[in-house]
Amino acid sequence: MIWYFLYPFRGTTEAPVLDPNHPLRSGFSRYGRYAASHVLSTLLISVAVAAVLIYPFPFLYTTDFTNGASSLPHHVWTDAHLVDEKATCEPDVIMRSIWVHGNYFEALNKDILLGALELQDELLGPTVNFSPRQQPGTLELPTEATKYLTLKQRDSLHVVNGLTNESWFFHSPLQYWSCSSDLVEKDHDILATVNQGKNQPTSVNVTLRHSIVFSGKRFENRQLVGADALVITLIHRRDSPVGFLWQERVQNLANSMTHKWRVITPQDGRPSQLYEFQFRLMSKVDAILLGSAYSLVLIYFLFSLSKLRAVKSKVGLMVTVVAQIALAIISSFTICAIFKIDLSRIPRLGYPVVIFSMSLENIFRFINAVILTPSEDSTSNRIGHAFGETAPIALASVAQNLLILYGLSLVVSPGVSAFCTFAAIAIIFDFFYLSTFFLTVLSVDVRRTELSDALAKASIRTHRPTHDNHPRQAWFDTMLQGKIAMSTRIAGTVVMVGFVLIAQWHFFENDSVARILRRLIRIAGKHGDLHPTQSSLLVEVHQARSPTSWLRLQDHETAREVINIIKPAAYSYTARVFDPYIFVLKGSDRMLSTHEPLFSPAIYDFARHQLTPFFVTILVITALVRLLMNYLLWDQLSENEDSNIPQDSLLSVKTLHGGHHLDVALLTASSTGHLVSVGLDRIIRIWNIKEGGCSYVLGADKTSPQIPFPILAICIEDEFEWLALLTIDRVLLWNLHDLRWGPSIKVEPYRHKPEVFFFGNDDCSAIPPLILVRRDGIITELRPELGECSSYAIPEESVVASVDALAEKAFPPKIMTSTREGQIHLITQEGDDWVSSAINVGPRQFIREREFISIQALPELSFFLIIRSQTVDLVDSQTLRAIYTFKVDPILPKSLKAFHSRPRRMRCGSVALWSFTIAYLNAYTRDLVVQTYSPQNEDESLCFCDPNSPSRKTCCPWGRAKETRRIIKNPGIWLALPSGIMVGVRKKTPQKHFINMQSHTPPSLQVSGLRSRRHTHHPTAPSHQTHDDWEVWMFSHFGGKQDTWETAPLCIDAEDDGHLFVTNLGPMANVGSSSVVVGLSNVIKVITVGQERFETEDVTGPGSGVPAVSSRRRKGPSSLRARPPVAFKKCC
């Protein structure tokens, strides 16, 4: 909210983002990295603090207000506050009392009790075995005001015989002994009698709680052990003769008992004050308001959670968020109990909703910041960067809310002020648990990849809603995302202030606005004790509890019982409370023998009896948490990260050497970490990158079939882990999991070079069919289990120039080819046959005779790219229509690659993306051109709908898309990771690299910045050694705010690599989700961006539009197809 007030000075309501070098941000970043790197230590600290504050909770709170512990809030509003004397309000009752003191905190001495009984009988008449209930018709009422009442007349006026304007009743500690001096004399254990009778009812069913008959109480072990004063209270209606007699007799007693008692009379200036006591159950309106607040918080929570797209971790994330907020709430209750802050005046359901609403905005801001960090970065760096960015904003929000609560606490009633104190403590604890508990749990989730899918798929892109489930109003979508003024950034503060105002209104709802303001001014001016000055005699008495503070300590149950007596249908009553007459036994020692304890008595009881179990429990809990974390994360969590890897470095390079004697000619890999390399030394070696690079030679066993060379193509099927080797005359199969040979199948020898070689789909076969497309236009389908081989020729006899395929589970394969004559064909499998159709797409002005055309498949979208020299057509494989044509620089043939964000389905049925990127080499300069397309507005998506059909408000047509262009000099060879990160290897140049950025956007839009990151390693060998001339580069282009560039040497220690003389790089392939492999003569370099997690599930992410056809997964049915799939004709 503070940013809204600063709008006139800053010109924006957005929270400021500190510079990365700012001391506050860098400090939080360092802490975040340290906490994420030392998960166990940080988590154990937060768990230990939580256990320390939660364990005492049941010992410090109770539903019984008489045992010295704090009272838990109920479902009621309770309060005792002053009423404006100028108000024309007739009090419902009048309260008069006397306080009887002996030695300091020795009021339960028999002499004091007997003396108090004597005073009581002088004021009320004999009260031994007091039982005023009379039979109907036998009441004896006085006829006129009189100075004397008979006992029968006195009892007849008691409220138990009917409520009238003359009714009365009283409370006295002597009622524990039935007001009998004999019982007091015979009682050998006064304290036991008092503690046993704490729930004893009087004749009017008012419980004789210690709080109403004693003042200045001492408790031990939840038992009363001492009291400073006996309190005898008379409550009567306005015309009660008993009240008149009390007023007259107490003054006479003050004059006549001076030989025995030292009497302190009330001040003449203000003998009485008007109070209102409230006890109001939650109304239907209260229930609706609180229910609505909880519902809105829950909806916001679930809505924000749904946008995270973290399917695996949603339940865990919900539990973590609820646990963090619950820990903050219970910890705050414990602190309030320690410092004797009364929280019983506001319904208990009001406390969590305020903390939830304030905590969620910080939690989701932190999660979104983690999502916006590059997924290839290490976990500790991601957490540190996100925490450094969001923690200053959260800290400013905490400081702002603390100031608001402090200001409100000065002007509201004491009950609401206690709530403000609780909220302030809870806000501090919430920030603490966010910085420790939630931070570590989130880092563990990221490390264990329970959130990694969502984080990688949403890497470096704006956190945006799913349009499928949203109302059509774009304003509502935008508001829920926090992009306009009414955002969730102020929701917590608004809920907090709103609840405080509603709570205050509950206590003053029957008053006018002017009267409420006068009350607030009075409360602010007299927020402490209502008697700031006392007479010198009263100061000398050293009362342990002043009359005003004693009055405010009366619990809500007493108020409810009194209301049931004098106003049964009401929720409050007003009472004119007269200052008490203080009777101090002469000769009493009123010097402070003991000081008022700083903490609640329950704290001292807890320290005496629970200290040993408390420490044992803390140690056991921390030990169990450590053991649990070690068990859950034994293979993934380390207390300290590798100190040899720079914290700022994303790139790491490892070498697989000793596998080949000559250059590596072919490479292919799977997402599970298997790598297959074929060398010119006729060795086929299979590496297990996941297990650290262990390997074996295929065919080395004497029982293995002979492998004819050369190997023309290789591919891996991930689901059943089959490796296929294409030789001149046959296809060999090897199972990577079972380490066994599969059936081999012959192929026609001496054909043209294969263009694509990949596994197809067949649910009825343990070994999927293989599809081979050769340069002469022959498509061959191989079924190893049946030993069958069938071929199909493209109708026009021509040499294939480019080919790519779509092969997804439950869909027939589609192959698109282009010929040297510039013809394009789409070949689709229908049953056991193949059907070919010619395609003619693209604007006529861009089509030239015999133009070289490349094909690029987009499997997740069911689209193809038809690539010409200066245009790229985006073609729907279903309708065979181009929905958009990209204009590009002259393209080097077969150099274009495309990748995109994770697709989703719109309500209109079309596929939508957040970003789409094409990268290619300029035919003349050989520079790498990266063109990224994104919607103009953050609440829009790029839609793959018909450009001629009307689009929804959230759809951004391709013609209106924002284009951002980057140019990378000297790219070398490169690939794109599934996350969209581009990784390449090139020869070093004398001059430094540079990236040109151009944006074809409206003037109001700006290009995102670039973050250049240099690896800390420097080559030490002389510059003339060629093995030091290679470097790895990484470029993250999903910018939003910031693009990332980093380089590292390919050979850190070239002498240990053992590779041969290198002039050109070998093949390059993707492995896993964050790594690529490249052949460097006879060794293989594994380049990893961030942390590699060899997932067994689908690893496609934001830039996963181009999985290589040589290593293709069998995926489930796509929900993004425009029409139902065509069924296969198969015999199962």
N, C-alpha and C positions, 0 to 999 in steps of 0.2 A: 504493500500500500504506500510505502514511503516514496516509491518511484512515481506514483501518481501526483503526490504533493510537490515533487521536484520537477514536474513537467514544465512549468514556466521557465525554469532555469536550464534544464537539459534539453528540452524539445522532444523528448520521447518518454514513454512509460516503460520501456524495456529495462530490465535490470542490467547494469553495466557489466561488461565482461573485462576483467582485469587483464592487463598485459601478462604474457607468460613469465616475464622477468620480474613482475611485481613481487615484493617480499612476501606478502600475505598469500598470494596464489602459489608461489614456488614452495612456501613452507607447507601448505596443505598438500601440494602435489608430492613432496618428499614423504610426508606422513602417509599418504595414500599408497605410494609405492612400497614403503616399508611395511605397512599393515598387510597389504596384499602378498608381500613376499614372506612375511612371518605370520601366517594365518593362525597357527596354533597359539602363539603367544598372545596375539591380539584377541582372539576369540576367548581364550581362557581368562584374560583380564575382564572382558565384558561379562562372561558367565559368573566369575567370582563376585564382581560388583553386584550383579543381579541377585545372586544367591544371598549375599550379605543383606540386601535390602528387602528381599522377598521372605526369607525365612522368619523374621520377627513379625511379619504382618498379622498372622492369626493370634499372636500373643499380645499385640498392642491394640487390637480393636475387639469390641464386644457389642452385643446387643443389650447388655445390662449396664446402665449408666452409673451404677452405684459402686462399682468395684475398682475405680481408679484408672481404667483403660479408656481409650477414646471410643466414641460412639460411631458406629458405621452409619452412613446416610441411609435414610429410608425413602419410601415413595411419597414423601410429604414435604411441604414448604413450612418451615418453622422459623419464628423470629420473635424477639422482644425488643421493641424500639419505643422511643419517646414520641408522644403525640403533641402537636403544636398546641400550646396553651391558649392561643387565640381562637382555636377551633371551637365551635359551639357543639361540643361533643360531651354528652353526659356519660360518665363512667358507668360501666355495668356493675362493678364492685369496688369496694374500698379495702385496701390492705394496710393493716397496722401490725407492728411487730416490736418485740423486745429481744435484745441480744444479751446473753448472760455469759460473762467471762470469769475464769479463775486464773490460775497460773497459765503461762504461755503454753498452749496446746495441751492443757489438762482440764478441759471442760467436762470430761467424762468422770471426773472425781465425784464420789458420793456426796460430798458437802456441796458441790456446785449443783448437782442434780436436785438435792433436797431444797437448796435455796431457790432454784428456778421453779420448783413445784410450789413453793410458798408464794412466790411472786405471781405465778399463774393463777393460783386459787384466789389471791387478792384481786386480780383483774377480772376473772370470769366467774368467781364463786367456786365452791367445791366441785372438783372434776374427777374424784376417785371413781373408778369403774364407770366412766362416763358412757351413758347409753341414752341418748335423747329421744329415740324413737317412741312415739305415743300412739295409742289406739285412736282411730278416727272417732271423732265425737267427744273425745276427752281432753282436747286441747284447751289450755287456759291462756288466753291472750290478754295482754295489758290493755286497758281501756284508753289510757292517755299516757303521754310522756311522763315518765317517772324516774326518779333517781335510784329507785330500788326495784329489783325484780325478784320474784320468788323463783326457786329452782324450777318449779313446774312451768312458770311463764317463760323462763329462759330456754328450757328445753323445747317448749312448744314452738318457739320462734326458730328453732334449728331448721336448716334447709332440708333435713331428712324428712320432716313432716310437711313439706310442700314449699315451693318457691314463691316467696312474696317479696315486697319491697322492704320487709323487716327481717329477712332471713340472714343467717350467719352460720359459719363453721370455722374450725381452727385446726392448725397443725402444731404438734408439739413433740419433742423427743421423749417427753414423759409418758406418752401413749405407749411406748414400748413396755412400760411397767403398769399400764392401765391407770396412770396418774396416781399410783398408790405409793405412799412413803414407806409402808411396810415392805412392799416388794423390792423397793430400791435398797432398803436396809439389809434385806436378806440375800440380795443378789451378790454372789462372790465373784462373778465374772461378768463385769459390765460389758466388756467388748464383745463377748460371745453373744450376749442377749441382743446387743445392737446389730450385730452381723446376721444373726438368725432372723431378726424382725425386719430386715430391709425391704421385704416384700409384703409386709403386714398392711392390710387395708384399714382405713378408718371407718367410721360409721357411714360416711358418704362415699365409700369406695375410692378414696384417694390413697394411693400407696405412700407409706411413710418412707420414702426414699431418703438416703442420707443427704442428698443435695438440698432438700427443702427444710430439714430440721437441724442441720449442722452447717457451720461455716468454718473454713480453714481446715480441711480434712487431710489426714495422713493415711496412706494405704500401703500395705505390704502383703504380698501373696494374694492380691485381690480381696483383701480384708481390711476393714477400717481399724486402725490402730491408735488413732488420736484425732481430736477435734479441738478447735480453738474457741468456738462459741456455740452455745445452745440457742436455737432460733425458735421462738414461739410466735406464731403468726395468726392473726385474726383476719378473716375475710368476711365482709358483711355487705349487705345492700345499703342503699342510700339512707333509708329511714329506720335502720335497725337500732332499737334501744340498746342492744349489747354494744354496738359501736360507740354510742354516746357515752355509756358508762365506762367503756375502756378508756376513752379519751380523758375523761375526768379522773378516773382512778389512777391512771399511769402518772399523771402530774402529781397527784397526792402522794403516790409511792415514791416519786423522785424526791419529795420534800421530807417524807416521814421515815425513809429507810436509809438516811445518810449515815447512821451509826454502823451499819453493816455493809452497805453498798456505796460504791462511788458511781454516781449517775452522770451520764453525759447526755444531755438533751439535744434534740435537733436544732439546727440553726434557725433563727427567726426569719431570715430573709426568704427562705424557700423550704417550707416544712414538708411539701409534697410535690410529686410530679405525676404526670399522666402517661401511662404506658399502654401499649397495645401488644397483646400476646396472640400469636397466630399459630394455628395447627391446621393446615389445609392439605387434604389429600389431592393427589394429581387428578385434575379434571379431564373430561373428554377432550377439551381443547388442548390441554397440555399433552395428552397422549398423542393426539393427531399431529401437533407440531413436532414433538420429539420423533414420532414415527416417520414423519416426512423428512426430517433432518437425517435420520439414519438411512432412510431409503435413498435419498439423494447422494449421501456419502457412498453407500454401497453401489449405486448405479455408476457414479463417477469412478469408483475403484475398479469395478468390473469392466467398464468401458475403456479406461486407460490400460487395464491389463490386457484386454483383447487386442489393442493396437500393438502390443509388444510381439505378437506372433511367436510366442515361446510356448509351444504346445506341451512339451515335456515338462517344463518348469512352472507352469501356471499354478498348480496346486502347491508346490514347494514355495513359490514366491508369495502366494497368499498367506501361507502359514508363517513365513518369515516376517511379513509386514504386520500381521496380527500379533505375532509374538513380540516384535519390537515395541509396538504401541502398548501392549499389555504390560510389558516390563516397565515402560516409562510411567504408566498409570499407577501400578502397584508400588513402584519405588517412591513415587510422589506421595502416595498415601502414607507410607512408612515415615518419610521425613516429616510430614505434617503431624503425625502422631507423636514423634519424638519432641517436637517443639510446641506441642499442645495447641495446634490449630484446629478449631472445631469445624468439621466439614458436614455436620449432621443437619444443617439448616436448609440444604438444597437437595432435591431428589437425586438419588444415586445415578439415575439414567442420564443426567445432564453432564456428568463428568467425562465419560468416554467420547461422546460425539464431538466435543470441542477439540480434544486432543487428536482424534482421528482426522478431522478436517484440516488441522494445521500440519499434521505430520505427513499426510499423503503427498502434498505438493512438493516437499523436500525429497521424499522417496522417489517419486516419479521423475523429478528433475534430474536426480542422480542416475537413475536407470537410463533415461533418455540420453544423458551425456555419455554413458558407457556405450550405448548403441551407436552413437555418432562417432566414436573413436574407430580407427582402422582395425578391422578384425584380424589383420595379419600381425598386429603388434602383440607383445607379450602381455600376459594378464596383469602383471603388476604395473606396467606402463599404462595400460588402458584404465585401470582403476585409479592410478595416481593422477593421470591427466583429467579424468572426469571429476574426481573429487576436488582437485585444485580449481577447476572451473566453477563448480557448483557450491562448494563449501563457503566461500565468501558471501555468496548470495544468501545461503541458508543462515549464516551467522548474522548478516544484516537483518534478515527476517526475524530471527530470534531476538536481537536487540530491539528492533522496532516493536515487537509484540510485548516485550518486557516493559518498555516505556509506556505503552498503551495501558497495560494492566496496572502498572503503578499509578498512573493518573486516575484510572477508574476506581482503584481501591481507596483513593482519598475522598471520593464523593459519594460512594454507595454505602449501603447499610453494612453492619458488621458481618452478617452471613454471606453476603455477596462479596465482601472484601476478602473473606477467607477463601472463597472460590477463586478469586483473582490470584491469591497467593499460591493456591494449589496449581492453577494453570501455569503460572510462571515457573514453578518448580518442574512441572511436567514438560514444559517446552525445553528446559535445560537438559533434562534427562533424555528426552527424545533425540536431541542433537548428539548427546553422548553415545546413545545406543546406535544411532545412524552412523556415527564415525567409527564404531568398533564392531558391534554385533552384525548389523546389516551389511556393512562394507565387507567384512570377512566372508559372510555367507554368500554374498553376491560374487565375490572373487572366486570362491570355491565352485560355485555353479558355472561360472565362465570357464574355470580351469577344467572342470569335469565334463564340459561341453553340454551340460543340460540346458544351458542358455546359448551355447555357441552357434547352434543352427540359426536361431533368430538373430543373434548378433552379427553373424557373418552375412546373413541374407539382407539385413538392414544396414550393413556397414556403410558408414559415411553418407547416410542419406537422412533426410528429414523424417522425424517421427510423425507419421500421418495416419489418418483413420482409414478403416475399411469401409468403402462406400456402400457395400452391399446392404448393411444393416442400418444405415443412417436415414433420417428424414431428408426430404428433398431440399429443404431450405439450406442454401449455402451459408447463410449467416449463422445458422445454428451449428453447422459443422465447424465453421471457423471459430465461433465462440468457445466450443468445447475444446478446441485445440489450443486456446489461449493466444489467439492472434489478434483479438480486438480487445477493447477496454474491459469488457465484462468477462474476464478470464479467471481460470482457477488459481492464478497467482495471488489473488486477494481473497479467495474463498475462505481460507482458514481464518484470516483476520476478521472478515465480515461475520463469519459464524461466531467467533469468539466475542466480538463486541456486541453482536445481536443477542447472544445468550445472556450476557451480563445485563443488558438493558431489559430483556424480558424478565430475568430474575428480579431485578429491582422493581419493575412494574408490578410483579406479583405481590410485593409487600405494600405497595402504595396505590393499588388500582382504584380504590374508592375515593381517592383524593383528587382535587383539582390540580391543574398544572402549576398554578402559583404556589399552592400548598406543598406540592412535591419539591419545587425549587427551594422553598424555604427550608424544607427538611434536609435537602441535600447540602445546603449551605451550613445548616446546623451540624450535620454529621461531619462535614469537612472540617469545621472549626472545633468540633469536640469529638474527634475520632478516638481519643483515648478515654480515660475515666471521666465520667460526667461530673465529678466533684474534684476539680483540679486543686481547690484549696480546702483544707480541713481545719477545724478548730485545733488549737494547741493541745487541748485535753485529749482529743481523739488521736492525735499524732503520738502522744505519750503512751497510749494504750498499746500501740504497735499491733493493730489488727492484722491477722494473716490474710484476710479477705475483706475488701471494702463492701459495704451494702450494695453498691451499684454493680460491682463485678459479680457478687453473689447472685444478684437477681438475673444477670445475663447467663449464669451457668445453669439455670433451671432447664431441665431437659424437656423435650417435646411431649413425652408421655404425661408428665404432670400437667402441662398446658391442655392436653387433650382431655384429661380427667376433669379438670376444672371447668372446661367448656361444656362437658356433658352435664355438669351440675347446674350451671347458671344460664347457659344458652345452648340447649341440646341440639338445635338444628343449625348452629352457626359453626364457622371455622376460626373465629377469633373473638376476643373480648378485650375490653379496655378496663384498666384498673387505675384508680388513683392511689399511688403508693406513697405512704407517709414515711419519712425517715425514721429509723428505729430509735428507741431509747436504749442506750447502752448501759448495762449494769455490770460493774466490775467489783468482785468481792474484795473488800478491803484487806490489805496485807498480801495480795497476790503479787507474784513476781512476773511482771509483764516485759521483762527484758528479753531480747531475742536470743533464746537458748539454741534454737536451730533456725537456719535460713530456709526460705522458700526454695524447694528443689527446682533446679533449672529445667529438668525434663519431667515428662509424665511419670507417675508412680509405676506404670507398667514397664517402663524402661529399666528401672532398678530391679523389679521382680525378675525381668528377663535376664539381667546380668547375674543375679544371684543363682538362678535355677537352670538356665538354658545355655550358659556360656560354653560349657564343655561340649554338649551335643551340637551347638551352633558351629564351633570350629571344626568338629569332626565331620559334620554335614558338608561344610564348605570344601574341605579337603577331598571328601569322597566324590562330590559332584564334579569338581575340577578334574579329578583323576579319571572318573568315568567319561567325561567329555573328551579328554585327551585320548583315552583308549578307543572310544568310538570314532574319533576323527582318524586315528591311526589305522583303524580297521577299514573304514570307508575309503580312505584316500591313500592307502599304503603304496599304490603304484603310481600316484599322480601328484601327491602333495609333498613338497620338501620345504623344510623350514628356511633354507637359504637357497636362492637361485645361484646358478653358475656365475661365479664372480669374474670368470674370464670373458664373458660375453658382455659387452657394453650395454648398459640399461637403455640407451637411446637407439641402439641398433636394431633394425628389423630384419636385416639380411644375415643369414648364416650359411656357410658353405662347408660341406663335408666331401671327402674324397673316398670313392670306392676303387681301390687299386689292387693289383695282383690278380685280376680276373682274366685279363687278355694280354697276349704278347704283341698283337698288332692292333691296328685301329678298330674302333667300334663302328660297325656299319649300320646296324638297326637297333632301335630302342622302342620298347612299349612298356606300359605300366598300368596297374590297376589302382582303384581308389583305396584298396585295403593294404597297399604297401609292397606288393610284388612287382619286381622289375625284371624284365627279360632283355638281355643284351646279346647281340650276335656280332661277332668280330670277324675280321678278315683272316684270322688264324683258325677259322672253322670251329670255333668254340661257341656253344650256346650256354650262357650262364644265367641262372635264375637267382636273383637277390631278394632278400627279405629286408626291406628298408625299415619296417616297423620294429624288427628284432635287432636292429643295430647294424645291418649290412651283411649278415651271414649269407653265404651263397653255396651253390652246388652246380656242377656241370651236368647239363642234360645229355643223356646218352652215354655217359661214362661207364655205366654198368654193362657187363658183358652180355647180360640177357636183354638189353635194350635193342630195339630195331636200329638198323643203320639209317642215319640221317643223311640224305643226299644234299649236297650243296650245289649251287648257292641257294640260300633262303631268300625268296622273293618278297614275302610279306609275313607279318605276324600280327596277331590280335588276341585279346583276352576277354573272356566273358566273366563278368564279376559275380553273378549270382551263384553259379555252380563252379566257378573258378577253373574254367577250361582255357588252356593255351592252344592256339591253332598255329601251325607252321605251314606255310605254303612253299612247296619246292617246285621243281620244274614239272614233275609228273604226278605228284600226290600231295595230300594234306594230312599231316600228322597231328594228333591230339594228345595233350598231356594235362593231367589234373593236378593243379597246383596244391590242392588241399590234401588229397589222398596219395599224392606222389605215385601215380600209376599212369600207364599209357592207355589211351582210348583207341577205338577203331580208327584205322586209316582209310582213306578213300582216294581213288585215282582220279586225276583230272587230265584233260587233253594236254599233251606236252607241246612245248615250243610255240605257245601262243604269244600274243603281245603282252607287254608289261601290264601288270594289274594296276588299276587306278584306285579302287577301294576294295577292302577285304574286311568283312565284319560279320558278327553273329546276328542272325535274325531272331524271330520269336516263334515258339511253339510250346504251348502249355502241356502238350501230351508227350513231350520228349524230354528225357534226362539230359540229352545233349542237343542244344538248339541248332537249327540249320545254319549253314554258312552261306553267305552271298558274296560272290566275286564278280566284279565288273572290270573288264579289260579294255585296253585302249582301242581295240578294233570294234567296240560296241557290242560285245557278247556278254550277256549276263548269265552267270552259272550259279545254280542253287544246289548245294551239297547237303545231303542228309546222312550224316555218319552212321547213325543207328541202323538205317535201312540199307546203307551202302549205295544209295541212289545218287545220280548226278544228272541234272537237267539243265539245258541251256536255252537262251532266248536271245535273238538278235534284234537290234534296233532296225526298223524297216529301211531307213536310208543308209546306204553303205557309206560310211564316213568314219574318220578317225575321231575318237572322243577327245575333246580338249579339256573338259572339266566335268566332274561328277561329284555329287553328294547325295546323302540318303537320309530319310526319316524312318526309324525302326523303333517303334515303341510297343510295349506289351499290349495285346488285345487289338492291335491295329495292323492292317496289312502294310508291308513295307512300301515305301515310295522312293523312287530313285529319279533324280532329275539330272539330265546330262546336257552338255552343250558340245557341238561339233566345231571343227575348224572352219566350216562354211558359215558359222553363225546361227545354226539351227538349235532349237531347244526342245527337248522331249521330256515328258513326265511318264515314267513307267511305273505302273501300280500292279501289285500282285492281287489277282482275283481267283481265289481257290488255288488250283494247281497251275494256273496259267498266268501270263503277264500281259498286260494291256498297255500299249503305248499311245500317247497323244501328243501332237505338236502344240507348242505354245508360242504365241506371238504377243508379247506384252511390251509396254514402254512407249513413250511418245515417238512418233514417226521421225521427228526431226533429229532424234538422238540415235536412230538405228542406221548403221552403215553396213555396206556389203562386206561379207567375209570378215566381220569384226570378231576378234577374240573375246569370248564370253566365259566368265567363271561362274561357278555355282557355289553357294554357301547355304547350308541347311540350318534352320533354327528349330530344333526338336521340341522345345518346350512351348513354342508358339504355333507349331504346325504351319510354319511359313518358310519360304525360300527367299534368298537374295540372288537376283540375277545381276551380275556385275559386268558392266561394259567399261570402256576406257575412261569415260568421264561421268557416268551415271550409275546408280545402283537402284534397282527396282525391288520393292518389297511386295512379294507375291504370295497370295493365299493359296495353300496347296489344295484347298477344297474347291474354291471357285475359279482358280487359275487367273485371278484378276490382280493387277497391281494396285495397291491402295495408296502408294506414295512412291515418288522417285527422288532419291537423294542426288544432289549435285556435288561432285567431288573433283579434286584435282586429277590430273592424269595418273592412272593407277598402274603400277607394275603388275603384270599378270600373276594371278594366284598368290598375291601378297595380302589380300584383305581378310580380316577376321572381324567377327561381330560378337558382341556380348551385351547383356542387358540385365536390368534388375529383375527380381523375382516377379513373375506375372501373377495376376489375380483376375478374377472374373467380375465384371461390372453387372449391375442389375439389368442392363439392356442385353446382356449375353455376350458382349464382346470382351476380348482380352485387353488388359490395361497394364502399363508399365510406368515406373517412375523415371527411368532413364534408359537410353538406348545408345550404344557406342559402336562406331565402325572405325577400324584402324587399318591403315594400308601404307605402302611405300609409294612415294612420289616417283613416277616413272623417269623423271629427269634428274632430280636432285638426290634420290634415294633416301630422303628424309622420311621419318615415320610421322604420318599425319593422323591425329586422333580427333575425330569429330563426335561430340557427345550431344545428344538431343534430350531435352527435358521440358516439362510443361512450363508455361509462363508463370503460373501461380502455384503455390505449394499445395493448395487444396484440389488441384487438378491432376489428371493422369493422361498419359499418352494412350489413346484408344485405337485398337485395330479394327475399327468398324468401317462400314462402307462410307467413303468420303462424301458420297452424294446423299446419304440419309441424314436426317436431323440427329444431332448429338445432344447428350445431357449436359447440364451445367458443369458437371465435374469432369467432363471429357475435354481434353485439349486436342484438337485436330492436328495432324502432322504438319500441315501448312503453317500453323501458328506456333509450332514448337520453337523453343529457344535453342539455338545452336552455339556451342562453344568449341573452339578449335585449338588444339595444341600441336606443336611441331617439335619433334625430338630429333636432334642431329645425330648422325652416326649411330643408328639403333642396333646394328648387328643382327643377330637372330633373336627372336623373342616369341613368347607365348603369353596367353592370358590365363590366370588362375580362375577357378570357379567363382571366387569372390569379386572378380573384375580387376584384380591387381595385375598389372603388366610387368613381366619379368623378362629381361634380356641379357645377352652376353655380347660384348663388343670389344674391339681393340681400343686401347687407350689412344687418345689423341693428345698432341702437345698442349693444345689450348683446352680450357675448361669447357665442359658441356654447357649448353644453354637451351632453354625451352622458350619458344615463342608462343604467345597466347593471343588469339584473335577471337572476337565474339561477334557473331551476327545476331545481335539482340537489339531490342528497342533501346533508346537512349537512357531510359530510367533504370535499366538493369545493368549490373556490373559483373565482371568476371571474378570468380573466386580467386583467393590468393594461392600462392605456392609455398610450400614448406620444404626447403632443401635440407637434407640430412646427410652428412658425410660420415662414412665409417672411420673409426679411429685408427685402423691398421694402415701402415704405410709400407710399401715394399722396400726392402733393404738391399736387394741385389742391384747390380748396375743396370742401366736402362737398355743396354744392348742385348740383354737376355730376353728372348722372345717369350719365354713362359711367364714373364711378369707383365706382358703387354695386354693381358686380358682382364677385363673388369665386368662385374655384374651390376646391373642397374634395375631399379624397381620404381615404378610410377603408379601411384594411386590417383585415379581420375574422377572418382565419385565425390566431387568436392563439396558441394553445398557451401562449406565455409573455407575449407583448406585442402589443397592437394599436397601429396607427399612425394618427394623425390629422394632417393638414396642410392649410393653406389658403394661397392665393396670390391676388393681384389678377388679375382677368381682363384688365384693360387697364393695363399698366405705364406706357405712354406713350400716352395716349388721343389726343393731338393728331396723332400720326403714323399712327393707324389709318385715319383717313379714313371712319369709319362715320357713318351718319345718327343722328338722335335715336332713342333706344332706350327702349321701355317694356316690351317682352316679348322673351324670347329666341326664336330660331328653332328649326329642327329640330336634333336631335343624333343622331350615328351613331358607331359604332366604326370605326376604321381601323387596320390592322395589329394587333399584339398588345398594345401598351402605350399606345395613343392613342385619343382621341375627338375629334370635331370638332363644333362647335356654331355655328349661324348667329347673328351679332350684327348685325342689320339687313342691310346690304349687304356685310359682310365675314365671313370665316370664321376662327374661332379653333381652332387645333390644340393640344390639351392633351395633354401627354405625361407619363407617370409613369415616372420612371427613364430608361432608354435604350430607344429604339424600334429594333427590328430587323425589317424588313419581310421576314418569312420567306415562302418560296414553298411551304413544307410546312404541315402541319396545325399551327395555332397554338393549338388548344384546350388548355386547361390545367386547373388545379384548379377554376376557377369557370366552366367553359366549357359549362354546360348550356344556354345560351340564345343560340345564334347567330341573328341576325335572319333571318327567312325571305326578306327582300329581298336578301340577299347570302349565298348558301349555297354551300359547297364541295361538290364531288363526292368523297366519301371512299371508301376501300376497304371491303370487307365487314367488318362489325363482328363481333367474336368474342364479343360479349356478348349475342347474341340467345338467346332461350330455345328456339327451334326453327329449322330450316333455312329459308332464304328461299323464297318462292314465285316460280317462274320466270315471266318475261314471255312473252307470245305475240307474237313479232315476226318480221318477215321481214328478214333481213339479206342 
